[in-house]
Every structure is written in C-alpha cells, then in structure tokens.
Amino acid sequence: MRDFKGKTAFITGGASGIGLGLAQTFADAGMNIVIADIEAPVLGAAVSALNARGAQAIGVECDVGDRASYARAADRAFSAFGKVHLLCNNAGVARTGPTWEIVDSDWEWTIGVNLMGMVHGLQIFVPHMKAHGETSHIVTTSSMAGMRSSVAGGPYTATKYAVVGLSEVLAKELAETKIGVSVFCPNNIRSNMPNNGRNRPPRFGGPIDSKSDPHAAEHVVVMQDRNRAGMDPREAGLRVKAGIENDQLFIFSHATERGILEERFQRILGDMDAAAALGPQGALLNRA
Ligand SMILES: NC(=O)c1ccc[n+]([C@@H]2O[C@H](COP(=O)([O-])OP(=O)(O)OC[C@H]3O[C@@H](n4cnc5c(N)ncnc54)[C@H](O)[C@@H]3O)[C@@H](O)[C@H]2O)c1
C-alpha cells in the first residue's frame, strides 16, 4: 500500500507509545484515524492532539481481548468513515515472572490482548477489506521477543511468536488479494510499556502496581531503563510506514539485532544437521 491519503487506519492501543506514533504518522500521511484503546482518559487526550494537528481522528474505548467490545469499536469506525484500509493490531501487554509461576488468569489476559486481539481484528476487518476491494494492509506489532526468547516472560514471548506465525499464514492466505500483511518486530521504543499492568481489566484481577509486585518489580526496572533509551515512537511509526510501502512481511526497528537472529538461526540449522547425522527416516530402527 503506497497511497494513504483519504483512507482510514484503525489502530489498537493507539493512545500511547508505538500506537500513538503510528497514529501520528498515518494522520500526517492524510489518513482518517480511529484509535481503539482501553485507557479512556489518555485516549481522549491522544485524539485531541491528533485533531489539533489537522487530522480527522476519533477515539473508541475498546478491549481488544473482548470480541463484543472490539465489534462495537469497529462499528464506530464504519459509521464515522465508511471503509477501513489499514489495520494496526498494536495493543499489547506483558506479564513477567518465572513462567511456571504465572497464574492462568494472567496467561488469559496476555493471550487475550496480544493474540486474540489480533484474531478479533482479522475476523472483522479481513471480510470488510475483501468486500470493499481497495488496496489495504494489516500490520501487527509483535516484538523482537517474537523472534528470539527474552526476559520479558513466557506469556509475552509465546504470544509474540504466535502473531509472527499468524502473520506468515495470513500473508499466504491473502497473497492473491489487494490486502498486504506485515509484522512489526521492534526492539526498544519509548512508551508506557513498563507500566502496562495499569490496563489489566477487573476480570483478570485489575490493575497491577508493578513496583510492589514481586513478579514484575525486577523486570520492570530493566524494562524502564531500556525503554527510556529507546527509539522515538514517531520514528518507529515512520519505519512501519516505509515497511508497508515496500510491502515487507517483516518490519524491524533496530538492525543492530541481526547478530542475535543469526545466532538463533545457526542453532536451529545446527540441530537440523544433528538430525541429518542420524541418517534418513528408519535409520535408527534399522540399526537397533
Ligand atoms: N516499547 C517497546 O520497546 C516495545 C518493544 C517490542 C514490542 N512492543 C509492543 O508494542 C505494542 C505497543 O506497546 P507500547 O510499547 O507502545 O506500550 P504502551 O503501554 O505505551 O501502549 C500500549 C497501548 O495498548 C493499550 N491497551 C492495553 N490493553 C489493551 C486492551 N485490552 N485493548 C485495547 N488497548 C489496550 C494501552 O492502553 C496503551 O495505550 C505492544 O504490542 C508491545 O508488546 C513494544
């Protein structure tokens, strides 16, 4: 997708951090903006700031992990602007701590936002984009944690790998359509992510005060330091826009992470070589 002017972007988690950077980028490119976010007060301020820059923007309170809430937000977008051409599945949360100690409700919260948030978006917007038939794009914010394991915790890494896989499937499924697919794998971007527990809904236990939570406290300090030194979210937005224009499946923020990926791929290939060294199918049974 290269032509953004007059089209509409639907951005989940667009009231803060990377999502707001995306909203500013696509507003500057002449798009109508719908921000769907769970954090109502910040949402209002983000929309006012966008409109003050001359954008046509609306904000819709939405919990992407709740299909009915998502469907209501999409209906608001359709009423306001008719068609949606760019879906940014961006809302995300992270529950940290030793994987085996994370309780089911926190797994459900993380899977609900990071994975089902994307699924709900696809269920609503892919049929819509196919029906209007205009050039469109779906970009999902994964993470470098979707490319290699990290200290960010089991549920976060599992869901970020999941949306990379899902984006690869989607790209194949939509290859013959006018809908492009990308997955954004950022490293450190300045945002409110270290305090993401602020948005845990009551059905999963309510907001988490990261500083007083033994699961999160240690990791949050590391996250805060990295986050503060991170990339400006508007730069991240511009990099995502460039990736969409190039029709890239993978969009990275930091090329400095290349070595870490090479290491992982070498390990995978090395373990594949170990399987090859054992011989073809049946070789071990024949030798037994
Ligand atoms: N900041 C980084 O360094 C970094 C790195 C890799 C990946 N990411 C990913 O980037 C995305 C954006 O995060 P960010 O860093 O900008 O953090 P952020 O906390 O600043 O923004 C996240 C936004 O998502 C919203 N949100 C949370 N739960 C929601 C829900 N259930 N429904 C709708 N909206 C919800 C929040 O209100 C917030 O506006 C996330 O998917 C995150 O995993 C961030």
The ligand as an SDF file (V2000), in Angstrom:
LIG
                    3D

 44 48  0  0  0  0  0  0  0  0999 V2000
    8.0100   -0.2910   23.6230 N   0  0  0  0  0  0  0  0  0  0  0  0
    8.7920   -1.2770   23.2540 C   0  0  0  0  0  0  0  0  0  0  0  0
   10.0160   -1.2310   23.4240 O   0  0  0  0  0  0  0  0  0  0  0  0
    8.1890   -2.4750   22.5730 C   0  0  0  0  0  0  0  0  0  0  0  0
    9.0730   -3.4470   22.0640 C   0  0  0  0  0  0  0  0  0  0  0  0
    8.5430   -4.5490   21.4150 C   0  0  0  0  0  0  0  0  0  0  0  0
    7.1800   -4.6510   21.2420 C   0  0  0  0  0  0  0  0  0  0  0  0
    6.3300   -3.7170   21.7550 N   0  0  0  0  0  0  0  0  0  0  0  0
    4.9020   -3.8670   21.5080 C   0  0  0  0  0  0  0  0  0  0  0  0
    4.3910   -2.6490   21.0490 O   0  0  0  0  0  0  0  0  0  0  0  0
    2.9890   -2.5940   21.2940 C   0  0  0  0  0  0  0  0  0  0  0  0
    2.6320   -1.2400   21.8710 C   0  0  0  0  0  0  0  0  0  0  0  0
    3.1970   -1.1410   23.1660 O   0  0  0  0  0  0  0  0  0  0  0  0
    3.9270    0.1880   23.6990 P   0  0  0  0  0  0  0  0  0  0  0  0
    5.3240   -0.1590   23.9680 O   0  0  0  0  0  0  0  0  0  0  0  0
    3.6000    1.3320   22.8570 O   0  0  0  0  0  0  0  0  0  0  0  0
    3.2440    0.3020   25.1590 O   0  0  0  0  0  0  0  0  0  0  0  0
    2.1710    1.3330   25.7470 P   0  0  0  0  0  0  0  0  0  0  0  0
    1.7710    0.7650   27.0600 O   0  0  0  0  0  0  0  0  0  0  0  0
    2.7130    2.7100   25.6970 O   0  0  0  0  0  0  0  0  0  0  0  0
    0.9650    1.2370   24.7180 O   0  0  0  0  0  0  0  0  0  0  0  0
    0.1010    0.1160   24.6880 C   0  0  0  0  0  0  0  0  0  0  0  0
   -1.3130    0.5990   24.4450 C   0  0  0  0  0  0  0  0  0  0  0  0
   -2.1790   -0.5480   24.4020 O   0  0  0  0  0  0  0  0  0  0  0  0
   -3.3650   -0.2210   25.1440 C   0  0  0  0  0  0  0  0  0  0  0  0
   -4.0210   -1.4520   25.6270 N   0  0  0  0  0  0  0  0  0  0  0  0
   -3.6170   -2.2990   26.6020 C   0  0  0  0  0  0  0  0  0  0  0  0
   -4.5160   -3.2820   26.7580 N   0  0  0  0  0  0  0  0  0  0  0  0
   -5.4930   -3.0700   25.8410 C   0  0  0  0  0  0  0  0  0  0  0  0
   -6.6810   -3.7620   25.5040 C   0  0  0  0  0  0  0  0  0  0  0  0
   -7.0670   -4.8610   26.1650 N   0  0  0  0  0  0  0  0  0  0  0  0
   -7.4440   -3.2700   24.4980 N   0  0  0  0  0  0  0  0  0  0  0  0
   -7.0830   -2.1350   23.8390 C   0  0  0  0  0  0  0  0  0  0  0  0
   -5.9750   -1.4390   24.1240 N   0  0  0  0  0  0  0  0  0  0  0  0
   -5.1760   -1.9160   25.1090 C   0  0  0  0  0  0  0  0  0  0  0  0
   -2.8530    0.6550   26.2840 C   0  0  0  0  0  0  0  0  0  0  0  0
   -3.8850    1.4140   26.8860 O   0  0  0  0  0  0  0  0  0  0  0  0
   -1.8120    1.5040   25.5600 C   0  0  0  0  0  0  0  0  0  0  0  0
   -2.4040    2.6750   25.0110 O   0  0  0  0  0  0  0  0  0  0  0  0
    2.6730   -3.7810   22.1870 C   0  0  0  0  0  0  0  0  0  0  0  0
    2.1170   -4.8230   21.4080 O   0  0  0  0  0  0  0  0  0  0  0  0
    4.0400   -4.1890   22.7150 C   0  0  0  0  0  0  0  0  0  0  0  0
    4.0910   -5.5430   23.0530 O   0  0  0  0  0  0  0  0  0  0  0  0
    6.8230   -2.6280   22.4290 C   0  0  0  0  0  0  0  0  0  0  0  0
  1  2  1  0
  2  3  2  0
  2  4  1  0
  4  5  1  0
  4 44  2  0
  5  6  2  0
  6  7  1  0
  7  8  2  0
  8  9  1  0
  8 44  1  0
  9 10  1  0
  9 42  1  0
 10 11  1  0
 11 12  1  0
 11 40  1  0
 12 13  1  0
 13 14  1  0
 14 15  2  0
 14 16  1  0
 14 17  1  0
 17 18  1  0
 18 19  2  0
 18 20  1  0
 18 21  1  0
 21 22  1  0
 22 23  1  0
 23 24  1  0
 23 38  1  0
 24 25  1  0
 25 26  1  0
 25 36  1  0
 26 27  1  0
 26 35  1  0
 27 28  2  0
 28 29  1  0
 29 30  1  0
 29 35  2  0
 30 31  1  0
 30 32  2  0
 32 33  1  0
 33 34  2  0
 34 35  1  0
 36 37  1  0
 36 38  1  0
 38 39  1  0
 40 41  1  0
 40 42  1  0
 42 43  1  0
M  CHG  2   8   1  16  -1
M  END
$$$$
